[in-house]
């Protein structure tokens, strides 16, 4: 996932098509001051380090709740406006 943002942003990704937290899900918190971030995997429980920058600056923390894996199976995405 590549994110373009101008300030702090949270993005939720869900295995469930209805964005339910009954299956795998993750929340990526994108730090303010980082306008582009690449999240190579959602299946992390700690800050991504080293980052894989795509432009000036990078910063993300991913909180992941596992059931049977999320990478490659995202069915719903919500931004901080709708979390």
C-alpha positions as YAML, in Angstrom:
chain: A
units: angstrom
residues:
- id: 1
  name: UNK
  ca: [0.00, 0.00, 0.00]
- id: 2
  name: UNK
  ca: [1.30, 3.44, -0.91]
- id: 3
  name: UNK
  ca: [-0.21, 6.43, 0.89]
- id: 4
  name: UNK
  ca: [-0.06, 10.11, -0.08]
- id: 5
  name: UNK
  ca: [-1.06, 12.41, 2.79]
- id: 6
  name: UNK
  ca: [-0.38, 15.93, 4.06]
- id: 7
  name: UNK
  ca: [-0.84, 15.22, 7.77]
- id: 8
  name: UNK
  ca: [-1.50, 12.48, 10.31]
- id: 9
  name: UNK
  ca: [-3.74, 9.82, 8.78]
- id: 10
  name: UNK
  ca: [-5.03, 6.45, 9.94]
- id: 11
  name: UNK
  ca: [-6.00, 3.82, 7.40]
- id: 12
  name: UNK
  ca: [-7.84, 0.61, 8.29]
- id: 13
  name: UNK
  ca: [-7.67, -2.44, 6.04]
- id: 14
  name: UNK
  ca: [-9.92, -5.44, 6.59]
- id: 15
  name: UNK
  ca: [-10.28, -9.00, 5.30]
- id: 16
  name: UNK
  ca: [-14.05, -8.63, 5.73]
- id: 17
  name: UNK
  ca: [-15.95, -6.92, 2.85]
- id: 18
  name: UNK
  ca: [-18.07, -5.09, 5.47]
- id: 19
  name: UNK
  ca: [-14.96, -3.83, 7.37]
- id: 20
  name: UNK
  ca: [-15.86, -6.05, 10.31]
- id: 21
  name: UNK
  ca: [-13.22, -6.77, 12.93]
- id: 22
  name: UNK
  ca: [-14.32, -10.43, 13.10]
- id: 23
  name: UNK
  ca: [-11.49, -11.43, 10.75]
- id: 24
  name: UNK
  ca: [-7.98, -10.10, 10.01]
- id: 25
  name: UNK
  ca: [-7.60, -6.35, 10.11]
- id: 26
  name: UNK
  ca: [-4.89, -3.73, 10.51]
- id: 27
  name: UNK
  ca: [-4.66, -0.02, 11.18]
- id: 28
  name: UNK
  ca: [-1.75, 1.94, 9.68]
- id: 29
  name: UNK
  ca: [-1.00, 5.24, 11.41]
- id: 30
  name: UNK
  ca: [0.84, 7.57, 9.04]
- id: 31
  name: UNK
  ca: [2.87, 10.21, 10.87]
- id: 32
  name: UNK
  ca: [2.36, 13.91, 10.25]
- id: 33
  name: UNK
  ca: [5.12, 15.44, 8.18]
- id: 34
  name: UNK
  ca: [5.50, 12.39, 5.93]
- id: 35
  name: UNK
  ca: [3.79, 12.93, 2.63]
- id: 36
  name: UNK
  ca: [4.42, 9.49, 1.09]
- id: 37
  name: UNK
  ca: [4.65, 6.13, 2.81]
- id: 38
  name: UNK
  ca: [4.96, 2.58, 1.53]
- id: 39
  name: UNK
  ca: [3.61, -0.16, 3.80]
- id: 40
  name: UNK
  ca: [5.11, -3.40, 2.41]
- id: 41
  name: UNK
  ca: [3.05, -5.67, 4.68]
- id: 42
  name: UNK
  ca: [0.12, -5.30, 7.04]
- id: 43
  name: UNK
  ca: [1.19, -8.32, 9.07]
- id: 44
  name: UNK
  ca: [3.42, -6.34, 11.48]
- id: 45
  name: UNK
  ca: [2.82, -5.66, 15.16]
- id: 46
  name: UNK
  ca: [5.56, -3.04, 15.51]
- id: 47
  name: UNK
  ca: [6.74, 0.11, 13.72]
- id: 48
  name: UNK
  ca: [8.09, -0.66, 10.27]
- id: 49
  name: UNK
  ca: [11.85, -0.35, 10.38]
- id: 50
  name: UNK
  ca: [13.71, 0.09, 8.16]
- id: 51
  name: UNK
  ca: [11.20, 2.05, 6.12]
- id: 52
  name: UNK
  ca: [11.00, 1.75, 2.37]
- id: 53
  name: UNK
  ca: [10.78, 5.41, 1.36]
- id: 54
  name: UNK
  ca: [9.03, 6.63, -1.79]
- id: 55
  name: UNK
  ca: [9.96, 10.29, -1.74]
- id: 56
  name: UNK
  ca: [10.97, 12.69, 1.01]
- id: 57
  name: UNK
  ca: [10.41, 11.27, 4.49]
- id: 58
  name: UNK
  ca: [8.53, 8.21, 5.63]
- id: 59
  name: UNK
  ca: [6.83, 7.04, 8.82]
- id: 60
  name: UNK
  ca: [4.18, 4.47, 9.64]
- id: 61
  name: UNK
  ca: [3.13, 2.25, 12.51]
- id: 62
  name: UNK
  ca: [0.92, -0.76, 11.77]
- id: 63
  name: UNK
  ca: [-1.30, -2.45, 14.37]
- id: 64
  name: UNK
  ca: [-2.37, -5.89, 13.14]
- id: 65
  name: UNK
  ca: [-4.95, -8.38, 14.46]
- id: 66
  name: UNK
  ca: [-4.46, -11.82, 12.91]
- id: 67
  name: UNK
  ca: [-6.92, -14.56, 12.09]
- id: 68
  name: UNK
  ca: [-5.55, -16.29, 8.96]
- id: 69
  name: UNK
  ca: [-3.48, -13.60, 7.23]
- id: 70
  name: UNK
  ca: [-4.28, -10.27, 5.59]
- id: 71
  name: UNK
  ca: [-1.66, -9.60, 2.92]
- id: 72
  name: UNK
  ca: [-3.20, -10.07, -0.52]
- id: 73
  name: UNK
  ca: [-6.73, -10.40, 0.88]
- id: 74
  name: UNK
  ca: [-7.83, -6.85, 1.70]
- id: 75
  name: UNK
  ca: [-11.56, -6.53, 1.01]
- id: 76
  name: UNK
  ca: [-12.32, -3.16, 2.64]
- id: 77
  name: UNK
  ca: [-10.38, 0.06, 3.32]
- id: 78
  name: UNK
  ca: [-11.37, 2.95, 5.59]
- id: 79
  name: UNK
  ca: [-9.55, 6.22, 6.29]
- id: 80
  name: UNK
  ca: [-9.41, 8.10, 9.61]
- id: 81
  name: UNK
  ca: [-12.57, 9.96, 8.54]
- id: 82
  name: UNK
  ca: [-14.55, 6.71, 8.62]
- id: 83
  name: UNK
  ca: [-12.78, 4.47, 11.19]
...
